[in-house]
Amino acid sequence: MIRTQPDLLTYIENLTGETAGYFQREQREKNAVLIDVDKRYQWIYILSTGLAKCYLPNENGKEYIQEFLGVGMFFGEIEFFNGKRSYCVIEALSEVVLYKISFDHFRQLLAKDTAFNALIMKGLAEKISYKAPRSAYQASYTVEENLTRLLTQAPELLTQVAKTDVANYLGITPRSLNRALLQRKEKNKKL
């Protein structure tokens, strides 16, 4: 599912005065690594346009995709809060436009701007509350049921994201995904 937080983006784009200058806008190409694993960063990023994926690379060359990030989603906050190196990769799946804010300015906004703080807390709560049910569902249901649920929640996903990424997101092989898509298509023909 493509996660979004448009309220945060709207809030940032409507800032005026000194705090509006806290955010820098930049554009990145498709496939650009926005955050890499085991690096130190001093920025929080917010997607203005485009699509990205957040994943953990495995030793076997596969990616465990945690989520797909859309408009208004922020990242880099874990490194801000825990002071550690990044533990995942954020990669652009399309050309993206980002807002970035330094850790210092982010800290200032969290302390002084209660509306901004509330949007960040809401976003963090949604990220946390999303992960456990998703993992539980994937572990408890068949590939076909997981695929159906995913495509019900995000019908446009297969047109925006490579099949390999969808397979990694579901924790299956591309071959298993293709088989499930074919079975789904055949089942829909019978209905």
Backbone as ProteinMPNN parsed JSONL, in Angstrom:
{"seq_chain_A": "MIRTQPDLLTYIENLTGETAGYFQREQREKNAVLIDVDKRYQWIYILSTGLAKCYLPNENGKEYIQEFLGVGMFFGEIEFFNGKRSYCVIEALSEVVLYKISFDHFRQLLAKDTAFNALIMKGLAEKISYKAPRSAYQASYTVEENLTRLLTQAPELLTQVAKTDVANYLGITPRSLNRALLQRKEKNKKL", "coords_chain_A": {"N_chain_A": [[0.838, -1.171, 0.0], [0.475, 2.244, -0.718], [1.632, 4.681, 1.269], [0.521, 7.765, 2.616], [0.621, 11.192, 3.758], [-0.931, 13.716, 3.464], [-1.772, 15.974, 4.916], [0.424, 16.886, 6.417], [2.176, 17.713, 4.386], [0.666, 19.802, 3.222], [0.583, 21.528, 5.409], [3.312, 22.237, 5.678], [3.759, 23.489, 3.211], [2.212, 25.732, 3.529], [3.451, 27.242, 5.445], [4.736, 30.304, 6.768], [6.945, 33.144, 7.09], [9.883, 32.979, 9.189], [10.069, 30.205, 9.76], [9.26, 28.98, 7.401], [11.492, 29.129, 5.849], [13.025, 27.118, 6.868], [12.754, 24.83, 5.452], [14.068, 23.164, 2.688], [13.832, 22.71, -0.767], [14.184, 20.019, -2.987], [14.959, 18.128, -5.947], [14.962, 14.772, -7.074], [16.166, 12.091, -9.073], [14.565, 9.201, -10.578], [15.159, 6.068, -9.048], [17.136, 7.072, -7.396], [19.029, 6.911, -4.423], [17.799, 7.93, -1.488], [18.112, 7.825, 1.24], [20.638, 5.912, 2.676], [21.649, 2.695, 3.912], [23.22, 2.344, 7.089], [24.405, 4.9, 7.395], [25.117, 8.272, 8.466], [22.863, 10.884, 8.95], [21.664, 14.254, 8.715], [19.249, 15.325, 8.242], [15.691, 15.57, 7.907], [13.325, 14.247, 5.725], [10.607, 15.064, 3.544], [8.221, 13.877, 1.38], [7.178, 15.549, -1.465], [6.269, 15.225, -4.09], [5.895, 12.265, -6.092], [7.114, 8.867, -5.643], [8.412, 6.539, -3.31], [10.374, 3.84, -1.912], [10.776, 2.066, 1.145], [13.144, 0.029, 2.487], [14.776, -2.919, 3.813], [17.873, -4.151, 3.091], [18.78, -7.507, 2.388], [21.184, -10.103, 3.172], [21.157, -11.937, 1.141], [20.667, -10.542, -1.128], [18.068, -9.815, -1.587], [15.251, -7.646, -0.987], [13.612, -6.482, 1.883], [10.731, -5.001, 1.84], [9.395, -2.442, 3.62], [7.505, -0.396, 3.41], [5.698, 1.604, 0.995], [6.236, 4.885, 0.076], [4.412, 7.832, -0.229], [2.991, 11.015, -1.131], [3.632, 13.507, 1.252], [4.73, 11.839, 3.156], [7.192, 11.281, 5.625], [10.687, 10.81, 6.35], [13.732, 9.714, 7.943], [13.425, 10.448, 10.476], [13.758, 8.532, 12.459], [16.499, 8.26, 12.741], [16.966, 10.801, 13.672], [15.656, 10.769, 16.189], [16.867, 8.59, 17.558], [19.58, 8.983, 17.239], [21.316, 7.367, 15.869], [22.997, 5.546, 13.205], [21.537, 5.154, 9.918], [19.181, 2.538, 9.33], [17.905, 1.454, 7.208], [17.06, 1.577, 3.682], [15.999, 4.213, 1.64], [14.556, 4.614, -1.378], [14.008, 6.252, -4.459], [11.216, 5.613, -6.443], [10.227, 6.827, -8.557], [10.678, 9.944, -10.282], [11.247, 12.348, -7.811], [10.143, 15.024, -5.681], [11.332, 16.664, -2.919], [11.013, 17.957, 0.396], [13.405, 19.114, 2.636], [14.579, 19.256, 5.963], [16.751, 20.452, 8.416], [18.108, 18.642, 11.224], [18.39, 20.334, 13.461], [16.587, 22.494, 12.918], [14.254, 21.0, 12.728], [14.021, 20.031, 15.339], [13.604, 22.497, 16.639], [11.104, 23.251, 15.524], [9.481, 21.15, 16.459], [9.526, 21.728, 19.174], [8.446, 24.338, 19.341], [6.197, 24.644, 17.65], [3.142, 23.593, 17.971], [1.159, 22.519, 16.294], [2.621, 21.493, 14.122], [4.15, 19.611, 15.537], [2.086, 17.909, 16.404], [1.252, 16.837, 13.938], [3.538, 15.406, 13.197], [3.68, 13.543, 15.312], [1.265, 12.206, 14.879], [1.836, 11.072, 12.372], [3.965, 9.349, 13.091], [2.627, 7.619, 14.845], [0.82, 6.45, 13.05], [2.604, 5.129, 11.342], [3.666, 3.199, 13.082], [1.357, 1.815, 13.919], [0.576, 0.664, 11.568], [2.407, -1.303, 10.807], [2.494, -3.727, 12.471], [-0.149, -5.011, 12.208], [-0.047, -5.491, 9.434], [2.153, -7.263, 9.161], [1.212, -9.398, 10.709], [-1.061, -10.157, 9.248], [0.103, -10.933, 6.809], [1.548, -13.147, 7.648], [-0.44, -14.873, 8.395], [-2.185, -15.498, 6.331], [-2.873, -16.765, 2.994], [-0.86, -16.427, -0.017], [-2.485, -15.584, -2.136], [-4.659, -14.448, -0.755], [-3.35, -12.37, 0.596], [-2.466, -10.871, -1.594], [-4.919, -10.141, -2.758], [-5.985, -8.558, -0.702], [-4.065, -6.494, -0.644], [-4.348, -5.387, -3.244], [-6.951, -4.546, -3.1], [-6.786, -2.534, -1.206], [-4.968, -0.836, -2.443], [-5.488, -0.336, -5.438], [-4.117, 0.716, -7.647], [-1.499, 0.021, -7.397], [0.063, -1.944, -8.863], [0.43, -0.646, -11.265], [2.087, 1.394, -10.644], [4.307, 0.465, -9.335], [7.056, -1.735, -9.62], [6.737, -5.231, -10.373], [8.543, -6.876, -9.049], [9.11, -5.382, -6.764], [6.576, -5.376, -5.561], [6.329, -8.097, -5.029], [8.48, -8.401, -3.214], [7.518, -6.785, -1.175], [5.326, -8.279, -0.351], [6.69, -10.448, 0.562], [7.322, -12.634, -1.013], [8.336, -14.603, -3.904], [8.982, -13.213, -7.2], [7.99, -15.012, -9.091], [6.043, -16.452, -7.649], [4.28, -14.347, -7.218], [3.476, -13.742, -9.866], [2.163, -16.149, -10.464], [0.06, -16.041, -8.596], [-1.245, -13.745, -9.508], [-2.092, -14.611, -12.011], [-3.826, -16.715, -11.253], [-5.712, -15.206, -9.919], [-6.712, -13.673, -12.016], [-7.845, -15.673, -13.647], [-9.791, -16.652, -11.892], [-11.424, -14.386, -11.67], [-12.429, -14.298, -14.261], [-14.194, -16.404, -14.28], [-16.205, -15.511, -12.697]], "CA_chain_A": [[0.0, 0.0, 0.0], [1.228, 3.497, -0.776], [1.298, 5.476, 2.449], [0.56, 9.211, 2.399], [0.24, 12.083, 4.853], [-1.066, 15.005, 2.776], [-1.938, 17.085, 5.868], [1.75, 17.401, 6.751], [2.672, 18.438, 3.216], [-0.1, 21.052, 3.14], [1.03, 22.393, 6.505], [4.65, 22.749, 5.337], [3.651, 24.394, 2.067], [1.528, 26.953, 3.963], [4.237, 27.967, 6.449], [5.218, 31.643, 6.396], [7.941, 33.694, 8.008], [11.186, 32.347, 9.367], [9.996, 28.745, 9.717], [9.145, 28.535, 6.006], [12.873, 29.01, 5.366], [13.649, 25.918, 7.423], [12.594, 23.729, 4.501], [14.683, 23.305, 1.374], [13.186, 21.838, -1.751], [15.106, 19.441, -3.971], [14.417, 17.132, -6.865], [15.84, 13.627, -7.272], [15.792, 11.221, -10.188], [14.112, 7.842, -10.324], [16.182, 5.142, -8.563], [18.095, 7.72, -6.496], [18.992, 6.498, -3.026], [17.554, 9.133, -0.696], [18.8, 7.477, 2.485], [21.283, 4.617, 2.515], [21.834, 1.965, 5.155], [24.435, 2.526, 7.891], [24.979, 6.241, 7.185], [24.623, 9.324, 9.368], [22.162, 11.962, 8.253], [21.292, 15.41, 9.537], [18.054, 15.88, 7.618], [14.422, 14.87, 7.807], [12.81, 14.465, 4.377], [9.17, 14.938, 3.348], [7.939, 13.755, -0.053], [6.194, 16.48, -2.02], [5.705, 14.502, -5.231], [6.596, 11.042, -6.44], [6.935, 7.638, -4.888], [9.663, 5.937, -2.845], [10.202, 2.628, -1.11], [11.623, 1.914, 2.323], [13.429, -1.397, 2.575], [15.975, -3.447, 4.458], [18.534, -5.098, 2.191], [19.194, -8.759, 3.018], [22.475, -10.642, 2.724], [20.955, -12.721, -0.074], [20.403, -9.648, -2.246], [16.652, -9.461, -1.645], [14.851, -6.486, -0.202], [12.387, -6.561, 2.656], [10.109, -3.677, 1.693], [8.523, -2.126, 4.748], [6.371, 0.403, 2.95], [5.849, 2.513, -0.131], [6.011, 6.237, 0.59], [3.829, 8.78, -1.165], [2.905, 12.436, -0.797], [3.558, 13.905, 2.652], [5.41, 10.927, 4.074], [8.502, 11.767, 6.062], [11.646, 9.792, 6.736], [14.924, 10.261, 8.583], [13.066, 10.788, 11.853], [14.286, 7.536, 13.394], [17.889, 8.658, 12.975], [16.878, 12.004, 14.5], [15.273, 10.444, 17.558], [17.773, 7.67, 18.256], [20.967, 9.424, 17.096], [22.131, 6.299, 15.3], [23.075, 5.461, 11.747], [20.31, 4.663, 9.287], [19.1, 1.084, 9.306], [17.208, 1.018, 6.005], [17.287, 2.34, 2.457], [14.85, 4.86, 1.014], [14.913, 4.757, -2.788], [12.962, 6.851, -5.293], [10.67, 4.738, -7.478], [9.917, 7.746, -9.653], [11.277, 11.239, -9.972], [10.605, 12.866, -6.604], [10.467, 16.337, -5.141], [11.389, 16.529, -1.468], [11.397, 19.034, 1.296], [14.27, 18.612, 3.689], [14.739, 20.152, 7.098], [17.866, 19.996, 9.252], [17.738, 18.148, 12.548], [18.259, 21.483, 14.375], [15.317, 23.181, 12.651], [13.184, 20.055, 13.065], [13.939, 20.079, 16.804], [12.983, 23.777, 16.989], [9.686, 23.202, 15.183], [8.802, 20.246, 17.387], [9.414, 22.398, 20.478], [7.708, 25.607, 19.312], [5.006, 24.633, 16.806], [2.34, 22.458, 18.435], [0.448, 21.909, 15.16], [3.624, 20.682, 13.43], [4.448, 18.509, 16.442], [0.956, 16.983, 16.36], [1.284, 16.137, 12.648], [4.641, 14.44, 13.253], [3.268, 12.471, 16.225], [0.234, 11.443, 14.167], [2.534, 10.278, 11.359], [4.693, 8.274, 13.765], [1.637, 6.658, 15.337], [0.297, 5.71, 11.902], [3.644, 4.208, 10.88], [3.756, 2.088, 14.029], [0.111, 1.036, 13.925], [0.442, 0.012, 10.268], [3.353, -2.401, 10.607], [2.156, -4.989, 13.137], [-1.251, -5.719, 11.539], [0.387, -5.952, 8.113], [2.981, -8.457, 9.357], [0.352, -10.483, 11.199], [-1.908, -10.602, 8.139], [0.937, -11.649, 5.84], [1.946, -14.438, 8.211], [-1.614, -15.704, 8.691], [-3.025, -15.754, 5.167], [-2.207, -17.265, 1.794], [-0.366, -15.435, -0.971], [-3.631, -15.052, -2.874], [-5.419, -13.563, 0.14], [-2.531, -11.171, 0.801], [-2.496, -10.099, -2.834], [-6.256, -9.556, -2.872], [-6.081, -7.465, 0.283], [-3.212, -5.397, -1.091], [-4.921, -4.743, -4.43], [-8.179, -3.876, -2.666], [-6.364, -1.307, -0.525], [-4.215, 0.015, -3.372], [-5.701, -0.923, -6.766], [-3.183, 1.279, -8.624], [-0.128, -0.338, -7.036], [0.785, -2.657, -9.93], [0.758, 0.274, -12.354], [3.054, 2.369, -10.152], [5.441, -0.199, -8.693], [7.508, -2.946, -10.324], [6.267, -6.488, -9.781], [9.564, -7.354, -8.114], [8.907, -4.658, -5.506], [5.329, -5.876, -4.957], [6.669, -9.418, -4.491], [9.286, -8.189, -2.009], [6.616, -6.237, -0.165], [4.517, -9.393, 0.144], [7.568, -11.476, 1.1], [7.265, -13.803, -1.89], [9.161, -14.47, -5.103], [8.231, -12.705, -8.36], [7.302, -16.14, -9.723], [4.819, -16.687, -6.858], [3.373, -13.235, -7.491], [2.898, -13.951, -11.196], [1.227, -17.271, -10.358], [-1.121, -15.548, -7.873], [-1.951, -12.814, -10.397], [-2.751, -15.435, -13.034], [-4.95, -17.387, -10.597], [-6.709, -14.15, -9.645], [-7.311, -13.324, -13.304], [-8.689, -16.802, -14.043], [-10.934, -16.678, -10.976], [-12.304, -13.268, -12.037], [-13.094, -14.641, -15.526], [-15.262, -17.351, -13.964], [-17.286, -14.795, -11.996]], "C_chain_A": [[0.898, 1.254, 0.0], [0.74, 4.39, 0.369], [1.439, 6.963, 2.13], [0.225, 9.937, 3.693], [0.106, 13.496, 4.271], [-1.236, 16.198, 3.71], [-0.595, 17.706, 6.245], [2.309, 18.218, 5.598], [1.969, 19.785, 3.079], [0.366, 22.034, 4.206], [2.385, 23.039, 6.174], [4.56, 23.778, 4.215], [2.953, 25.708, 2.422], [2.266, 27.718, 5.051], [4.676, 29.323, 5.9], [6.276, 32.073, 7.395], [9.203, 32.873, 8.063], [11.113, 30.828, 9.212], [9.832, 28.204, 8.298], [10.534, 28.33, 5.409], [13.606, 27.799, 5.916], [13.665, 24.766, 6.411], [13.24, 24.07, 3.168], [14.034, 22.282, 0.447], [14.249, 21.302, -2.702], [14.423, 18.356, -4.774], [15.438, 16.014, -7.012], [15.273, 12.739, -8.375], [15.262, 9.879, -9.703], [15.323, 6.973, -9.987], [17.242, 5.789, -7.674], [17.92, 7.167, -5.084], [18.904, 7.771, -2.192], [18.172, 9.015, 0.691], [19.381, 6.093, 2.265], [21.526, 3.993, 3.884], [23.201, 2.274, 5.77], [25.162, 3.843, 7.617], [24.411, 7.192, 8.237], [24.013, 10.432, 8.525], [21.833, 13.063, 9.241], [20.04, 16.082, 9.006], [16.865, 14.958, 7.807], [13.897, 15.216, 6.416], [11.303, 14.256, 4.354], [8.926, 14.902, 1.846], [6.863, 14.751, -0.472], [5.498, 15.852, -3.222], [6.514, 13.237, -5.454], [6.346, 9.917, -5.459], [8.303, 7.07, -4.528], [9.339, 4.645, -2.106], [11.2, 2.632, 0.032], [11.87, 0.423, 2.483], [14.711, -1.685, 3.341], [16.621, -4.403, 3.471], [18.977, -6.336, 2.976], [20.524, -9.217, 2.443], [22.346, -11.397, 1.409], [20.599, -11.86, -1.286], [18.946, -9.247, -2.393], [16.386, -8.253, -0.751], [13.601, -6.826, 0.586], [11.774, -5.166, 2.631], [9.123, -3.471, 2.829], [7.288, -1.365, 4.296], [6.743, 1.191, 1.706], [5.413, 3.891, 0.358], [5.503, 7.151, -0.511], [3.824, 10.184, -0.583], [2.755, 12.66, 0.708], [4.256, 12.983, 3.624], [6.805, 11.449, 4.388], [9.388, 10.59, 6.444], [12.932, 10.466, 7.185], [14.667, 10.587, 10.044], [13.615, 9.782, 12.861], [15.727, 7.883, 13.742], [17.947, 9.92, 13.836], [16.629, 11.629, 15.961], [16.267, 9.539, 18.272], [19.248, 8.032, 18.117], [21.89, 8.38, 16.488], [22.19, 6.401, 13.782], [21.77, 4.891, 11.197], [20.339, 3.141, 9.216], [18.409, 0.552, 8.045], [17.598, 1.914, 4.822], [15.957, 2.958, 2.043], [15.287, 5.165, -0.414], [13.729, 5.317, -3.573], [12.523, 5.847, -6.356], [10.246, 5.526, -8.709], [10.734, 9.004, -9.381], [10.518, 11.793, -8.769], [11.03, 14.303, -6.342], [10.313, 16.196, -3.636], [11.527, 17.881, -0.806], [12.354, 18.403, 2.286], [14.448, 19.702, 4.736], [15.85, 19.588, 7.976], [17.344, 19.5, 10.596], [17.53, 19.311, 13.514], [16.938, 22.208, 14.171], [14.116, 22.287, 12.974], [12.944, 20.075, 14.574], [13.239, 21.367, 17.25], [11.486, 23.764, 16.696], [8.905, 22.276, 16.117], [8.552, 20.926, 18.729], [8.471, 23.594, 20.45], [6.362, 25.551, 18.593], [4.163, 23.402, 17.147], [1.582, 21.767, 17.296], [1.4, 21.006, 14.367], [3.939, 19.436, 14.254], [3.337, 17.463, 16.384], [0.931, 16.193, 15.048], [2.39, 15.083, 12.618], [4.259, 13.27, 14.153], [2.201, 11.587, 15.578], [0.887, 10.533, 13.124], [3.297, 9.114, 11.965], [3.736, 7.193, 14.26], [1.077, 5.817, 14.187], [1.326, 4.727, 11.36], [3.712, 2.975, 11.776], [2.516, 1.205, 13.939], [-0.12, 0.291, 12.617], [1.24, -1.291, 10.201], [2.923, -3.726, 11.228], [0.974, -5.696, 12.474], [-0.859, -6.252, 10.158], [1.188, -7.239, 8.246], [2.139, -9.643, 9.8], [-0.509, -11.039, 10.064], [-1.093, -11.427, 7.15], [1.324, -13.026, 6.351], [0.774, -15.4, 8.343], [-2.439, -16.109, 7.481], [-2.193, -16.2, 3.973], [-1.718, -16.101, 0.925], [-1.538, -14.784, -1.696], [-4.449, -14.083, -2.022], [-4.66, -12.269, 0.42], [-2.557, -10.268, -0.424], [-3.853, -9.414, -3.011], [-6.422, -8.382, -1.923], [-5.282, -6.242, -0.179], [-3.84, -4.649, -2.262], [-6.275, -4.093, -4.137], [-7.84, -2.537, -2.016], [-5.687, -0.325, -1.475], [-4.335, -0.538, -4.787], [-4.71, -0.448, -7.821], [-1.744, 0.802, -8.434], [0.653, -0.993, -8.176], [1.097, -1.772, -11.131], [1.84, 1.264, -11.943], [4.35, 1.749, -9.648], [5.78, -1.468, -9.471], [7.02, -4.197, -9.601], [7.268, -7.044, -8.769], [9.4, -6.683, -6.757], [7.635, -5.117, -4.804], [5.589, -7.247, -4.333], [7.485, -9.28, -3.209], [8.44, -7.648, -0.858], [5.768, -7.344, 0.471], [5.362, -10.521, 0.745], [7.538, -12.767, 0.299], [8.194, -13.585, -3.083], [8.331, -13.844, -6.218], [7.448, -13.816, -9.067], [5.99, -16.451, -8.992], [3.805, -15.578, -7.089], [2.703, -13.416, -8.845], [1.869, -15.079, -11.187], [-0.066, -16.807, -9.678], [-1.926, -14.579, -8.731], [-2.718, -13.576, -11.479], [-3.973, -16.146, -12.441], [-6.081, -16.4, -10.317], [-7.46, -13.782, -10.922], [-8.274, -14.419, -13.763], [-9.937, -16.888, -13.178], [-11.94, -15.572, -11.337], [-13.046, -13.526, -13.353], [-14.314, -15.529, -15.265], [-16.454, -16.646, -13.306], [-18.085, -14.014, -12.942]], "O_chain_A": [[1.943, 1.286, 0.649], [-0.423, 4.793, 0.41], [2.379, 7.366, 1.445], [-0.377, 9.369, 4.604], [0.93, 14.366, 4.552], [-0.883, 17.319, 3.344], [-0.493, 18.926, 6.376], [2.857, 19.3, 5.81], [2.621, 20.802, 2.844], [0.526, 23.225, 3.939], [2.572, 24.24, 6.368], [5.215, 24.819, 4.269], [3.087, 26.692, 1.696], [1.769, 28.735, 5.534], [4.951, 29.461, 4.708], [6.469, 31.429, 8.426], [9.551, 32.167, 7.117], [11.996, 30.226, 8.6], [10.23, 27.071, 8.026], [10.728, 27.459, 4.562], [14.708, 27.49, 5.464], [14.483, 23.852, 6.505], [12.99, 25.13, 2.594], [13.735, 21.154, 0.837], [15.11, 22.05, -3.166], [13.444, 17.75, -4.338], [16.641, 16.271, -7.069], [14.061, 12.656, -8.573], [15.488, 9.481, -8.56], [16.39, 7.134, -10.58], [18.167, 5.104, -7.238], [16.798, 6.981, -4.614], [19.825, 8.588, -2.193], [18.69, 9.988, 1.24], [18.712, 5.206, 1.735], [21.599, 4.696, 4.892], [24.197, 2.442, 5.066], [26.392, 3.889, 7.61], [23.355, 6.938, 8.817], [24.582, 10.855, 7.519], [21.737, 12.832, 10.446], [19.791, 17.257, 9.277], [17.004, 13.736, 7.862], [14.014, 16.36, 5.978], [10.777, 13.387, 5.05], [9.37, 15.792, 1.12], [5.774, 14.785, 0.102], [4.277, 15.939, -3.353], [7.675, 13.149, -5.053], [5.492, 10.002, -4.576], [9.235, 7.111, -5.331], [8.196, 4.392, -1.728], [12.317, 3.134, -0.095], [10.927, -0.36, 2.601], [15.588, -0.835, 3.494], [15.988, -5.372, 3.052], [19.486, -6.223, 4.091], [20.938, -8.778, 1.371], [23.308, -11.49, 0.646], [20.267, -12.386, -2.348], [18.62, -8.418, -3.243], [17.187, -7.9, 0.114], [12.646, -7.385, 0.046], [12.243, -4.26, 3.32], [8.155, -4.215, 2.984], [6.173, -1.644, 4.736], [7.916, 1.415, 1.404], [4.358, 4.04, 0.974], [6.092, 7.232, -1.589], [4.569, 10.488, 0.348], [1.877, 12.087, 1.353], [4.367, 13.307, 4.806], [7.498, 11.986, 3.524], [8.904, 9.519, 6.811], [13.194, 11.624, 6.858], [15.588, 10.96, 10.77], [13.907, 10.147, 14.0], [16.126, 7.808, 14.904], [18.868, 10.088, 14.635], [17.314, 12.118, 16.86], [16.491, 9.7, 19.471], [20.088, 7.452, 18.805], [23.111, 8.498, 16.583], [21.522, 7.232, 13.168], [21.007, 4.238, 11.909], [21.4, 2.536, 9.06], [18.337, -0.659, 7.839], [18.361, 2.87, 4.963], [14.917, 2.302, 2.092], [16.263, 5.882, -0.635], [12.587, 4.903, -3.37], [13.352, 5.298, -7.081], [9.948, 4.959, -9.76], [11.405, 9.104, -8.354], [9.291, 11.715, -8.715], [12.117, 14.735, -6.725], [9.309, 15.683, -3.141], [12.084, 18.821, -1.372], [12.136, 17.275, 2.729], [14.465, 20.895, 4.433], [15.885, 18.388, 8.248], [16.267, 19.896, 11.042], [16.591, 19.284, 14.31], [16.239, 22.507, 15.139], [13.085, 22.771, 13.44], [11.801, 20.131, 15.028], [12.383, 21.336, 18.134], [10.687, 24.211, 17.518], [7.785, 22.597, 16.516], [7.507, 20.73, 19.349], [7.767, 23.845, 21.428], [5.472, 26.342, 18.904], [4.439, 22.303, 16.668], [1.388, 20.552, 17.335], [1.035, 19.893, 13.986], [3.986, 18.33, 13.717], [3.615, 16.266, 16.321], [0.62, 15.003, 15.053], [2.2, 13.994, 12.075], [4.491, 12.116, 13.79], [2.234, 10.364, 15.716], [0.53, 9.36, 13.009], [3.284, 8.012, 11.418], [4.002, 6.001, 14.112], [0.883, 4.611, 14.336], [0.974, 3.617, 10.963], [3.804, 1.848, 11.29], [2.625, -0.02, 13.889], [-0.938, -0.628, 12.57], [0.789, -2.267, 9.601], [2.985, -4.757, 10.559], [1.078, -6.891, 12.194], [-1.289, -7.335, 9.761], [0.934, -8.205, 7.525], [2.33, -10.761, 9.323], [-0.665, -12.253, 9.938], [-1.532, -12.487, 6.703], [1.418, -13.973, 5.571], [0.973, -16.614, 8.397], [-3.306, -16.976, 7.59], [-0.974, -16.035, 3.947], [-2.114, -14.951, 1.116], [-1.573, -13.563, -1.851], [-4.878, -13.032, -2.499], [-5.259, -11.195, 0.474], [-2.659, -9.047, -0.304], [-3.917, -8.239, -3.372], [-6.941, -7.333, -2.306], [-5.761, -5.109, -0.114], [-3.862, -3.418, -2.274], [-6.694, -3.186, -4.856], [-8.517, -1.535, -2.243], [-5.826, 0.888, -1.319], [-3.391, -1.145, -5.291], [-4.485, -1.153, -8.804], [-0.868, 1.145, -9.228], [1.8, -0.621, -8.424], [1.955, -2.125, -11.941], [2.448, 1.906, -12.8], [5.37, 2.429, -9.544], [4.888, -2.185, -9.923], [6.907, -4.218, -8.376], [6.877, -7.617, -7.752], [9.533, -7.331, -5.72], [7.615, -5.234, -3.578], [5.121, -7.524, -3.229], [7.211, -9.967, -2.225], [8.639, -8.022, 0.298], [5.528, -7.34, 1.679], [4.825, -11.44, 1.362], [7.705, -13.856, 0.848], [8.767, -12.507, -3.245], [7.103, -13.931, -6.192], [6.357, -13.572, -9.583], [4.958, -16.683, -9.623], [2.603, -15.836, -7.149], [1.487, -13.258, -8.959], [0.824, -14.974, -11.83], [-1.161, -17.142, -10.131], [-3.157, -14.589, -8.688], [-3.849, -13.226, -11.817], [-5.035, -16.173, -13.063], [-7.258, -16.729, -10.462], [-8.678, -13.602, -10.913], [-9.383, -14.13, -14.214], [-11.024, -17.169, -13.682], [-13.151, -15.793, -11.312], [-14.159, -13.036, -13.545], [-15.334, -15.416, -15.945], [-17.579, -17.142, -13.361], [-19.037, -13.345, -12.54]]}, "name": "protein", "num_of_chains": 1, "seq": "MIRTQPDLLTYIENLTGETAGYFQREQREKNAVLIDVDKRYQWIYILSTGLAKCYLPNENGKEYIQEFLGVGMFFGEIEFFNGKRSYCVIEALSEVVLYKISFDHFRQLLAKDTAFNALIMKGLAEKISYKAPRSAYQASYTVEENLTRLLTQAPELLTQVAKTDVANYLGITPRSLNRALLQRKEKNKKL"}
